[in-house]
Amino acid sequence: NRIVHGPADRSGGVLTEASLSGDKVASHTDALDMIVDTRTMFLLTANKVTAMTRSNRRTLWSQPIEVGNALALAGKTLLVGSRDKVRALDAANGRALWSGTVPGRALGLAVANGALLVSTDTGAIVSFGQASDQPSAWILY
């Protein structure tokens, strides 16, 4: 069991992965967001997303992105929120699955009932259907 914490304002800096006992396991400079599962760490910086093995921090893949803001992992799909865009990547190899447009910076990503919900800094909440690059029936402001 691990706790990951870092700068609340997502301005970049050090994200720390610590055990529940408080022992520091790893620090990552310039990371804006991080997801850790049992085998893989996904790190988001301002201009790329990287997958690394958790055991020895070996890079599995890395993809350039435009101004990264948020990450979410849904099954085998890594979701990346950035300015005016959200992208879905294959978590195993980083291959682009689809991308969609959102109004503003995608800051919050949530997955429920096969849909991706994206909140942006403009106040919009956009819903994407399962494996779709187009917003579904609604965009809320």
C-alpha positions in Angstrom: 0.0 0.0 0.0 1.3 3.4 -1.0 0.4 7.0 -0.7 1.3 9.4 -3.5 1.4 13.2 -2.8 2.7 16.3 -4.4 2.0 19.9 -5.1 -1.7 20.7 -4.9 -1.5 23.4 -7.6 -0.2 21.0 -10.3 2.6 23.5 -11.0 5.2 20.8 -11.1 7.7 19.8 -8.5 8.3 16.7 -6.6 5.7 13.9 -6.4 6.5 11.4 -3.6 5.5 7.8 -3.4 5.5 6.7 0.2 4.6 3.6 2.1 1.7 3.8 4.6 4.4 3.7 7.4 5.7 7.0 6.1 8.9 5.7 4.5 9.7 7.5 1.2 9.8 5.1 -1.7 10.5 7.4 -4.6 10.4 11.0 -5.6 9.9 12.4 -9.1 11.0 15.9 -10.0 8.9 17.9 -12.5 6.0 15.4 -12.3 2.5 16.9 -12.4 0.6 13.7 -11.9 1.4 10.1 -11.2 -0.5 6.8 -11.2 1.0 3.7 -9.6 -0.4 0.2 -9.9 1.2 -3.1 -8.8 3.7 -3.2 -11.6 3.8 0.1 -13.5 4.2 3.8 -12.7 2.7 6.4 -15.1 4.3 9.9 -14.8 3.0 13.0 -16.3 5.2 16.0 -16.9 4.5 19.3 -18.7 5.4 17.7 -22.1 5.3 13.9 -21.9 3.8 10.9 -20.2 6.0 8.0 -19.3 5.4 4.4 -18.2 8.0 2.8 -16.0 8.4 -0.5 -14.2 7.7 0.0 -10.5 10.4 -2.4 -9.4 13.4 -0.8 -11.1 12.1 2.4 -12.7 13.0 1.1 -16.2 11.2 3.1 -18.9 8.6 1.0 -20.8 7.5 3.8 -23.1 7.2 7.6 -23.3 4.9 9.8 -25.4 5.2 13.5 -26.1 2.0 15.5 -25.1 1.0 19.1 -25.3 0.9 20.7 -21.8 -0.2 17.8 -19.6 -2.6 18.4 -16.7 -4.1 15.1 -15.5 -4.0 11.3 -15.7 -6.5 8.5 -15.1 -6.2 4.8 -15.6 -9.3 2.8 -16.7 -8.5 -0.8 -17.1 -5.9 -1.0 -19.8 -6.4 2.6 -21.0 -4.4 5.5 -19.8 -6.3 8.8 -20.1 -4.3 12.1 -20.4 -5.9 15.5 -20.0 -4.2 18.5 -21.5 -5.1 21.9 -23.0 -8.2 21.6 -25.2 -7.7 17.9 -25.5 -8.0 14.5 -23.8 -6.2 11.4 -25.2 -6.6 7.7 -24.6 -3.4 5.6 -24.7 -2.9 1.9 -24.5 -1.3 1.6 -21.0 0.9 -1.4 -22.1 2.7 0.3 -25.0 1.6 4.0 -25.1 -0.1 3.7 -28.5 -2.7 6.4 -29.2 -6.2 4.9 -29.2 -8.2 8.2 -29.7 -8.3 11.8 -28.7 -11.1 14.3 -28.3 -11.5 18.0 -27.9 -12.6 19.8 -24.7 -13.1 23.5 -24.0 -10.1 24.6 -21.9 -7.6 22.6 -19.8 -8.7 19.1 -18.8 -8.1 19.0 -15.1 -10.4 16.3 -13.7 -10.8 12.8 -15.3 -13.3 10.3 -14.0 -14.6 7.0 -15.5 -18.0 5.6 -14.7 -20.4 3.2 -16.5 -18.2 3.1 -19.7 -18.0 6.9 -20.0 -15.2 9.4 -19.5 -16.2 12.6 -17.7 -13.8 15.5 -18.1 -13.9 18.7 -16.1 -12.1 21.7 -17.4 -10.9 25.1 -16.1 -13.7 26.8 -18.0 -16.3 25.1 -15.8 -17.4 22.6 -18.5 -18.0 18.9 -17.9 -17.7 16.9 -21.0 -18.8 13.3 -21.4 -17.2 10.9 -23.8 -18.8 7.5 -24.6 -16.9 4.3 -24.5 -13.9 4.2 -26.9 -15.2 7.4 -28.6 -13.3 10.4 -29.7 -16.4 12.6 -29.9 -18.3 14.1 -26.9 -21.5 12.3 -26.3 -24.9 14.0 -26.1 -23.9 16.6 -23.5 -21.5 19.3 -22.5 -22.4 21.1 -19.3 -21.3 24.6 -18.4 
